Amino acid sequence: SSPTPAGPWGRLGCPFPMLLQVCADLNVCCTKAEGRDKLARLFQYAARTVFGLTTMAHPKAGSKLSTLNTHARTLMVQLASARRTHRWCKEFPVLMSIPASLKLSDPVDAMFELLQKASLATFLVVDHLGWLKQLKILPGGTRAGTGTIQLGLKFFCLSNFIAVLYQAKKLIALKDREGKEAERSQCSQNIVKHSLLVLQTAHLSLLYQSHDAIVGLAGVITSFMDVRPQWPERKVQKAVKTA
């Protein structure tokens, strides 16, 4: 049996041990900045999915569906703004990792990593500028606020497109190699994630618009994939055989 979670319920005996364990795991996830960000992103894109689906229904003004549509959009926009506020300085780890990428023995790998990280860092910097324009701290101009953010998202789209190609190259290199099943699986997952991110960022940057419902669902999937590494791992206990 799994160990009893710590805390008052652990001592008294919880009527819902699985629920308590989920709450404990959620608490651990929320202690990490990245965990909180990805959880917020999960709800942000869930709200976009609801917004897209309710928009497709063409709700009448004043109806419950129209109210749900408005609330979903408000939640989506506010969570996006909150995440943008906490995105500051995320470019530093990306920039600091570039020298190591240049030292890779394979020049093609080095090129892929350099282009991916440079475009990602560019997105983050441009996103900051767009946020400052929205606050009217920086002057507007032709790409004021939203336009600047959309420009940054085009670089994020490029970064994810390069990541798809890079992961595909890795997957081909690992083909038919024994003992590399886990690495092939990880590459395949990364290809799916970055492909879905290309779909999302192409829509958000107005590079290629699809539909909010599709983009929202893709965002929920990629957010879930990003939340998983932040979730504490369960230790599987082997049953002790008795004679």
N, C-alpha and C positions, 0 to 999 in steps of 0.2 A: 504494500500500500504506500501511497505518496506521503511525504512528511507533512505534519500538521503545520499550516502557515502560522507565522509569529503574530502576536497581537492578542487582544482580549478575546476575540472569537476563537483563536487557536487554543486558548486555555480552557474556555467554557464549552467548546464544541459547537461548530457552526452547522446550522441546518442545511446550508447550501455550500459545501466545501469547494465545488468547482467554480461557482460564482465568486467566492472569496479569492480563489487562486487567480482568476482573471483580473479582478480588481487589483490584486497585489502586483501582477505583471504589468498592468496598465500604469500603476504608480511608478514602477521602475522605468518604464518607457518614457513617462512624462518628466522624469528627472533629467533627461538628456534634451538639449536644445534641438538636436536633429529629430528626435522622437516627437517632440511637441510640434515641430514644423510640419512633419509628414502627416501627423494626425490631423492638423488643421487643413492641410492640403486635401486629405481624404474627404473631409466634410465640405470643403470648398467645391470640389468637383462633384460630390453627391448633390449639392445644391444646384450646380450647373445642369446636371442631368434632369433634376426635377423641373428646373426653369425651361429647359429645352422641350421636355415632354408636354408640359402645360401650355407652352407657346404653340405647339403643334395642334392643340385642341381648340385654338382660337377662342379663349374664354370671354364671356360677356363681361363688360365693366360692372363691378360691384358684386359679382358672383364669388362663391367660395374658391373656385378654381382660379379666378383672377387674383384674389387675395393671396393664394398659395404661390402663384407665379411671381407676384411682387415681393413677397417675403423671401422666396428662394433667391431671387436676383439680389436683394439687399444683403443676405447672408453671404452669397458668393463674392460680391464686391468688397464687403467689409473684411472678410477673411483674406482676400487677395491683398488688400491694403495693409492689414496687420502683418502678413508674412513679408511684404515688401519692406516694412519698417525694420524687421529683424534680420534682413538680408545683408545689412552692412558688414563689411570686413570679411565676407565669405570668399572674396576674390584672393585674399592673402595666401591661404593654403594652396590654392590652385597655382598662383604665380610662383610660390616657393617650390613647387614640385616640378616646374619646367626644367631646371638644370639637370635633374636626375633623368628626365625623359630624353634629353639630348645625349646622354651617355649610353643609351641602348645600343647594343652591338648591331642590330638590324636597322639600317637606315630608313627602311619603309615604316617600321614600327615607330621609330623616333619622329618621323614626319607626321604620322597619324596622331600620336600623342601631343605633339607640339600644336598642330592645327586644332585639335579638339579642345585642349586646355586654353589656348589663346582666344578662341572664339567664345568659350565659356566665361573667361575673365572679362572679355569685352562686353558680353551681355550684362554681367553684374555691375560693371562701371556705368554703362549707359542706363541701366535700370535705376541706379542711384540718381543720376542726373534728371531722369524723368520724374522721379519722386520729388526731388527738390523743386522742379518746375511746377508740379501740382500744388506744392505748398507756397508757390510764388516767391520762393527764396532766390531762385535763378530766373532771369528774364525768359519770357516765352519764345517768341519767334515762330517760324513756320512749323516746327515740330514740338510745340509746347505740350508738356505733360504726357497725355495719352499717346501722342504721335511718337515721342521719344521712347516711351516704354515699348511700343510696337516695334520700333527700330531695334531695340535691344533684344526683343523676342525673336527677331529674324536671325540674329547671331546665335541665340540659344537653339533655334531650329537647325542651323548649320552645324553646331557642335554635336547635336544628337545624330544628325545624318552621317557625320564623319565617324561617330561612335558605332553606328550600324555597320559601316564598311570595315572598320577596324576589328570588330567582334567577328564578322563574317570571315575575315582573313585568318583570325586565330582559330576559328572552328574548322576551316579547311585544313590548316596545318596540323590540327589534332586528329584528323580523320584516320580511322583504322589503327590508331596507336593504342596499344594495350595499357590498361591502368589509368587511362585519362578520361574515364566516363564522367567523373564529377566535374572536371574542367569543361568538357564538351557540353554538359548540362547547363553549367553556369554561363557559357558563351551563348547558348541558345536562348536562355532567359534574358540575357542582356540585349540580344538582338530584338526580341519581342518588346522589351521595355522601351528601348530607344526608338524603335519604329513607332510605337504608340505616342511617344513624346514628340516625334516629328509631326505626327498628325495633329496633336494638341497645339504645338507652337505655331504651326503653319496657319491654323485657324485663328489663334489669338493675335498673331502679328498681321493678319489680313493678307498673308502671302498666298494662301489658298483656303477659302472658307468652306467648311463642310456643314456641320450642324451642331448646335450646343448639346443636344442629347447624346450624339455620338462622341463628341469631345469630352463631355462629362463622364460618360461610361469609361472611356479610355483613361481618363484621369483617375478615376476610382481604382482601376486595375493597377496602374503604375504606382499610385500612392500606397496601395496595399503591399506591393512588391517592395517598396522602400521602407514601410513600417516593419516588415518582418525581421530585417537585421537588427532593428532597435529593440525588438521584443526579447525578453530574457529566455534563454534556452532552457528547456525542461531536461532534467537529468533522469534518464531512464534507469530505474532500479531493477536489477535482475532478481528474479525470485530465487530464494534459497531452497534447494531441494533437500527434503528430509528423508532419512533412510526408512 
